[in-house]
Amino acid sequence: MLELRLVQGSLLKKVLEAIKDLVNDANFDCSATGFSLQAMDSSHVALVALLLRSEGFEHYRCDRNLSMGMNLNNMSKMLKCAGNDDIITIKADDGSDTVTFMFESPNQDKIADFEMKLMDIDSEHLGIPEAEYQAIVRMPSSEFARICKDLSSIGDTVVISVTKEGVKFSTRGDIGTANVVCRQNTTVDKPEEATVIEMQEPVSLTFALRYMNSFTKATPLSGTVTISLSSDLPIVVEYKIAEMGYIRFYLAPKIED
Amino acid sequence: ACLQRRIFYYFSKD
């Protein structure tokens, strides 16, 4: 028996919007720790890892570890039927091949339940090693989204370089080149407006902008984004989900042939 | 020309 009650149901709606274009089908894993997902895109170039900790739910009952295969496009269709202020409860019985999403309006005058068919997904779970990164950049998520969108109108790839001067996003295409440099800036009114650069050593890596733009669909989940870079590792683009956990996108770099 | 690496190159199966 599984029953997870999320008062801020809009979080789950936003999570689905953030990942449904990157991943078609995925197993949601439910354990005492929380509600989680790890999935790769169909090209096996990007990986998304989601964690919504059990403590973040108003009610969290998960009698035994359960993996539920869902088509994310179908799940998104169902969650779009929930209001932004609705409380969402996820329910499943042991051995059932369906999951139920229950939506309650804030004043309890409307209760809806949507039952979705589960699917068997033979997915590979990858071990993500703990790593020390050469550079970690925290910046406003809206700024990062703007840069990725702007650069993708010029080129297909972005070179992200971190030096003591700041973080530079560069692209080139048929019509020309573009460079955006963000310097560390901690003298701001609100902490989420700051750009903070922790650099152990300079690093420069190349990535496909198509994936970066896909990751920025998580922007509504968090005011800030944290980008971790090391020369021999995929980039990590992390959006923290307040009080609950995170959504992390890993993207393998492009390397010189 | 750039070669797109895959995630498998970095992360192993559990």
Interface residues (C-beta under 8 A of the other chain):
Chain A: M40 S43 H44 V45 A46 L47 E124 H125 L126 G127 I128 P129 T157 T206 A208 D232 L233 P234 Y250 A252 P253 K254 I255 E256 D257
Chain B: A1 C2 L3 Q4 R5 R6 I7 F8 Y9 Y10 F11 S12 K13 D14
